[in-house]
């Protein structure tokens, strides 16, 4: 997804008035008046993205009915010029940057919910995108590195299937990072609901544990989160398995950007080398 194509889709949707690009990644996200518009990749090439957009809107409606603070949908998902488009009520300006501790009460609320009626949440397929990302990387990455990540993917997928959870299974956010929290005047709310799943609750907690170990999250910030949540996932025997799976997925995700971005290729090589060497102390950088 590039900005020019995304703006063409906005025009086709009749949402061009003063559109301000606020994010460009897996989705293009624009502020348009009182709305936020999220445009996904081509749904013809990736038909699963239409279903994901529809599910994200349904999740927002379920969270609203359940009283969980989260971004609210402003209409049904639709496909415009081949791309899934969702509309969201624009949140008030942030009162302050979100911190990991702001996640704790939101995850506590989500983890207390039973499975939603009339809405089927998928498993958290953390490793499901690895093959697509590696194919997008193509010849930009060493074939041996691609083979290594595929082998890791298969190994961690098998290991994860045999985990005995500490927490009861159920709904999870799926990408529980501070960047997916908005702290407004009424407190923190969850945003970016497209990875909502039903699976091991530990998935939501390993994200920050990996941030502490790999991405430079301060120990004090991590400790504030675990204290507020009431448990540290690193105490669980299965933590290393979910961490390894997420590291594998994170490497493959960066790989897809390597053909067009030398910095992405350098970061990919840094990450793969640290995995090959078994060096958990090597710092990774968000991309």
C-alpha positions as CSV (number, residue, x, y, z in Angstrom):
1,X,0.0,0.0,0.0
2,X,1.4,3.4,-1.0
3,X,0.0,6.8,-0.3
4,X,-1.0,7.6,-3.9
5,X,-3.0,4.4,-4.3
6,X,-4.6,4.9,-0.8
7,X,-5.7,8.4,-1.8
8,X,-7.2,7.1,-5.0
9,X,-9.3,4.7,-2.9
10,X,-10.3,7.6,-0.6
11,X,-11.5,9.5,-3.6
12,X,-13.5,6.5,-4.8
13,X,-15.1,6.3,-1.3
14,X,-16.0,10.0,-1.4
15,X,-13.8,10.8,1.6
16,X,-11.3,13.2,0.2
17,X,-12.1,16.4,2.1
18,X,-8.9,17.4,3.9
19,X,-7.6,13.9,4.4
20,X,-4.5,13.8,6.5
21,X,-2.3,10.7,6.4
22,X,-1.5,9.6,9.9
23,X,0.0,6.1,9.3
24,X,1.2,4.0,6.4
25,X,2.1,0.4,6.9
26,X,0.0,-2.8,6.5
27,X,-2.8,-0.2,6.2
28,X,-3.1,3.4,5.2
29,X,-4.8,5.4,7.9
30,X,-6.2,8.9,7.3
31,X,-7.9,11.4,9.5
32,X,-10.9,12.9,7.6
33,X,-12.9,15.4,9.7
34,X,-14.4,13.5,12.7
35,X,-13.5,10.1,11.2
36,X,-10.4,7.9,10.9
37,X,-10.4,5.9,7.7
38,X,-8.4,2.7,7.4
39,X,-7.6,1.3,4.0
40,X,-6.2,-2.2,3.6
41,X,-4.2,-3.9,0.9
42,X,-5.8,-5.2,-2.3
43,X,-8.5,-7.6,-1.3
44,X,-8.3,-9.3,-4.7
45,X,-4.8,-10.4,-4.1
46,X,-5.4,-10.9,-0.4
47,X,-9.1,-12.0,-0.1
48,X,-8.7,-12.7,3.7
49,X,-8.3,-9.0,4.3
50,X,-11.9,-8.3,3.6
51,X,-13.0,-10.8,6.2
52,X,-10.4,-9.3,8.7
53,X,-11.8,-5.8,8.2
54,X,-15.4,-7.1,8.7
55,X,-14.3,-8.9,11.9
56,X,-12.5,-5.8,13.2
57,X,-15.7,-3.8,13.0
58,X,-17.6,-6.6,14.7
59,X,-15.0,-6.8,17.5
60,X,-15.4,-3.0,18.0
61,X,-19.2,-3.5,18.4
62,X,-18.7,-6.4,20.8
63,X,-16.2,-4.4,22.9
64,X,-18.6,-1.4,23.0
65,X,-21.4,-3.7,24.2
66,X,-19.1,-5.2,26.8
67,X,-18.0,-1.8,28.2
68,X,-14.4,-2.2,27.2
69,X,-12.7,1.1,26.4
70,X,-11.8,0.8,22.7
71,X,-12.0,2.7,19.5
72,X,-15.6,2.7,18.1
73,X,-16.6,1.8,14.5
74,X,-18.5,4.5,12.6
75,X,-20.1,2.1,10.0
76,X,-19.8,-1.3,8.4
77,X,-16.7,-2.5,6.6
78,X,-16.8,-2.2,2.8
79,X,-14.7,-2.8,-0.2
80,X,-13.9,0.2,-2.4
81,X,-12.0,-0.1,-5.6
82,X,-10.8,-3.5,-4.5
83,X,-9.6,-2.4,-1.1
84,X,-11.2,-3.0,2.4
85,X,-12.2,0.3,4.0
86,X,-13.3,0.8,7.6
87,X,-14.5,4.0,9.3
88,X,-13.8,4.9,12.9
89,X,-14.8,7.7,15.2
90,X,-11.9,9.9,15.7
91,X,-10.6,9.9,19.3
92,X,-9.9,13.1,21.2
93,X,-6.3,14.4,21.2
94,X,-4.0,12.3,23.5
95,X,-3.6,13.6,27.0
96,X,-0.1,12.1,27.1
97,X,1.8,9.3,25.4
98,X,0.7,5.8,26.3
99,X,2.9,3.7,28.5
100,X,3.0,-0.1,29.0
101,X,1.2,0.2,32.4
102,X,-1.8,1.7,30.5
103,X,-2.2,-1.7,28.8
104,X,-2.8,-3.6,32.0
105,X,-6.4,-2.6,32.9
106,X,-7.4,-2.9,29.2
107,X,-5.9,-6.4,29.0
108,X,-7.5,-7.4,32.3
109,X,-10.9,-6.3,30.9
110,X,-10.4,-8.2,27.6
111,X,-9.1,-11.3,29.4
112,X,-12.1,-11.4,31.6
113,X,-14.5,-11.6,28.6
114,X,-16.1,-14.9,27.5
115,X,-16.1,-15.7,23.8
116,X,-18.4,-13.4,22.0
117,X,-21.8,-14.7,20.9
118,X,-22.4,-14.6,17.1
119,X,-18.7,-13.7,16.4
120,X,-16.1,-16.3,15.7
121,X,-12.6,-15.1,16.6
122,X,-9.7,-16.9,14.9
123,X,-6.7,-18.5,16.5
124,X,-3.7,-16.1,16.9
125,X,-1.8,-17.2,13.8
126,X,1.4,-15.5,14.9
127,X,3.4,-17.4,12.3
128,X,0.8,-17.4,9.6
129,X,2.3,-14.5,7.7
130,X,5.9,-15.8,7.6
131,X,5.6,-17.5,4.2
132,X,4.0,-14.4,2.5
133,X,6.6,-12.0,4.0
134,X,9.5,-14.2,2.9
135,X,8.1,-14.5,-0.6
136,X,7.7,-10.7,-0.8
137,X,11.4,-10.5,0.3
138,X,12.3,-12.6,-2.7
139,X,15.9,-12.5,-3.8
140,X,16.7,-9.5,-1.6
141,X,17.5,-11.9,1.3
142,X,19.8,-14.8,1.5
143,X,17.9,-18.0,0.7
144,X,19.7,-19.7,3.6
145,X,18.2,-17.1,6.0
146,X,14.7,-17.7,4.5
147,X,15.1,-21.5,4.9
148,X,16.3,-21.0,8.5
149,X,13.2,-18.9,9.4
150,X,10.9,-21.5,7.8
151,X,12.5,-24.2,9.9
152,X,12.1,-22.0,13.0
153,X,8.5,-21.4,12.1
154,X,7.7,-25.1,11.8
155,X,9.5,-25.9,15.0
156,X,7.9,-23.2,17.1
157,X,4.4,-23.9,15.6
158,X,4.8,-27.5,16.8
159,X,6.0,-26.5,20.2
160,X,3.3,-24.0,20.7
161,X,0.6,-26.6,20.0
162,X,1.7,-28.5,23.0
163,X,1.9,-25.7,25.6
164,X,0.0,-25.9,28.8
165,X,-1.3,-22.4,29.6
166,X,-1.2,-20.7,33.0
167,X,-4.2,-18.5,32.2
168,X,-7.5,-19.7,30.8
169,X,-7.8,-19.5,27.0
170,X,-10.1,-16.9,25.5
171,X,-10.2,-13.5,23.7
172,X,-7.0,-11.6,23.3
173,X,-5.9,-8.4,21.6
174,X,-3.1,-10.1,19.8
175,X,-0.7,-7.2,19.5
176,X,-0.6,-5.8,23.0
177,X,1.8,-2.9,22.7
178,X,1.6,0.7,24.1
179,X,1.4,2.0,20.5
180,X,-2.0,0.3,20.3
181,X,-3.3,2.3,23.3
182,X,-4.6,5.9,23.1
183,X,-4.7,7.9,26.4
184,X,-7.4,10.5,26.0
185,X,-9.0,12.7,28.6
186,X,-11.1,9.8,29.9
187,X,-8.2,7.4,30.2
188,X,-6.7,4.7,28.0
189,X,-8.5,3.0,25.2
190,X,-7.5,0.1,22.9
191,X,-7.0,0.8,19.2
192,X,-6.0,-1.4,16.2
193,X,-8.4,-4.3,16.8
194,X,-7.6,-6.4,13.7
195,X,-5.5,-9.0,15.5
196,X,-8.2,-9.9,18.1
197,X,-8.2,-13.6,18.4
198,X,-9.1,-16.4,20.8
199,X,-6.1,-18.3,22.1
200,X,-3.6,-18.4,24.9
201,X,-3.9,-15.2,27.0
202,X,-0.1,-15.4,27.4
203,X,0.2,-14.2,23.8
204,X,-0.8,-10.7,25.0
205,X,1.8,-10.7,27.7
206,X,4.8,-12.1,25.8
207,X,4.7,-9.0,23.5
208,X,6.0,-6.7,26.3
209,X,8.4,-9.3,27.6
210,X,10.0,-9.3,24.2
211,X,9.9,-5.5,24.1
212,X,11.9,-5.5,27.3
213,X,14.5,-8.0,26.1
214,X,14.9,-6.9,22.4
215,X,13.5,-3.4,21.8
216,X,14.8,-1.4,24.7
217,X,11.7,-1.2,26.9
218,X,12.9,0.0,30.3
219,X,12.8,-2.6,33.0
220,X,10.9,-0.1,35.2
221,X,8.2,0.3,32.6
222,X,7.9,-3.5,32.2
223,X,7.7,-4.0,35.9
224,X,5.0,-1.3,36.2
225,X,2.9,-3.3,33.6
226,X,3.4,-6.7,35.3
227,X,2.6,-5.1,38.7
228,X,-0.6,-3.6,37.4
229,X,-1.6,-6.8,35.5
230,X,-0.8,-9.0,38.5
231,X,1.5,-11.6,36.9
232,X,4.8,-11.8,34.9
233,X,4.5,-14.2,32.0
234,X,8.3,-14.8,32.2
235,X,7.4,-17.0,35.2
236,X,5.6,-19.4,32.9
237,X,7.4,-22.4,31.3
238,X,6.0,-21.7,27.9
239,X,7.2,-18.1,27.7
240,X,10.3,-19.0,25.7
241,X,8.2,-20.8,23.0
242,X,5.9,-17.9,22.4
243,X,8.8,-15.5,22.5
244,X,10.7,-17.6,19.9
245,X,7.6,-17.7,17.7
246,X,7.2,-13.9,17.9
247,X,10.9,-13.3,17.1
248,X,10.6,-15.5,14.1
249,X,7.5,-13.7,12.8
250,X,9.1,-10.3,13.5
251,X,12.2,-11.2,11.4
252,X,10.0,-12.3,8.5
253,X,7.9,-9.2,8.7
254,X,11.0,-7.0,8.3
255,X,12.2,-9.1,5.4
256,X,9.2,-8.1,3.2
257,X,10.6,-4.5,3.2
258,X,14.1,-5.5,2.2
259,X,13.7,-5.2,-1.6
260,X,13.0,-1.5,-1.5
261,X,14.7,-0.4,1.8
262,X,18.4,-1.0,2.6
263,X,17.7,-0.2,6.3
264,X,15.2,-3.0,6.4
265,X,17.7,-5.4,4.9
266,X,20.3,-4.4,7.5
267,X,17.8,-4.8,10.3
268,X,16.7,-8.2,9.0
269,X,20.3,-9.4,8.8
270,X,20.9,-8.2,12.4
271,X,17.9,-10.1,13.7
272,X,18.6,-13.3,11.9
273,X,22.3,-13.3,13.0
274,X,21.3,-12.8,16.6
275,X,18.9,-15.8,16.4
276,X,21.5,-18.0,14.7
277,X,24.0,-17.1,17.4
278,X,21.5,-17.6,20.2
279,X,22.3,-14.1,21.5
280,X,19.2,-12.8,23.3
281,X,20.9,-9.6,24.3
282,X,21.2,-8.2,20.7
283,X,19.1,-5.0,20.5
284,X,16.5,-5.0,17.7
285,X,15.0,-1.8,16.3
286,X,11.4,-1.1,15.5
287,X,10.7,-0.8,11.8
